[in-house]
Structure formats: structure tokens, C-alpha cells
Amino acid sequence: MAAQKLSSSKKNGARKYGKAAGKSVESAMRRKNRGTLRSGKGGKGSKVTSRKQAVAIGLSEARKKDAKVPKKKAA
């Protein structure tokens, strides 16, 4: 069996996402479950029903607050 190469962040146990990012995603998920999470600028869009979309909104809010979140991948 070939040994898999681990990245440097995995070796030293560094977090990929910070605690603040986790809190932001948690808050977005809670708002989604309550039905108050809305998409679009200023929350003027439609109601969010997708779990993935709720996570994306939470991470986006965390980035705005300068939390430790990896950069968005270019589409």
C-alpha cells in the first residue's frame, strides 16, 4: 500500500475554518430552519430552502467579518 501524502495543515492540526466561521454558518442554518434566511443583497431575495445555499451564505457572511475562511474557488 502506498502512503498518502498529507498537506502541511493536516500535519500540524491547523483548522481550515475558524471558530467564527462555524458560528456564522450555524447562525445561517438556524435562520434557514426558522424560515427567515433570505438570499440576495440585503436579504431582499427569495426564501432559502437549500442546505448548501445556507452554508454558502454563512461562509460569505464570515468572510465579510474577516473570519478564517478559505478563499472562494473561481467559477
Residue, then its C-alpha position, 0 to 999 in steps of 0.5 A: m500500500a502506498a502512503q498518502k501524502l498529507s498537506s502541511s495543515k493536516k500535519n500540524g492540526a491547523r483548522k481550515y475554518g475558524k471558530a467564527a466561521g462555524k458560528s456564522v454558518e450555524s447562525a445561517m442554518r438556524r435562520k434557514n430552519r426558522g424560515t427567515l434566511r433570505s438570499g440576495k443583497g440585503g436579504k431582499g431575495s427569495k426564501v432559502t430552502s437549500r442546505k448548501q445555499a445556507v452554508a454558502i451564505g454563512l461562509s460569505e457572511a464570515r468572510k465579510k467579518d474577516a473570519k478564517v475562511p478559505k478563499k472562494k474557488a473561481a467559477 
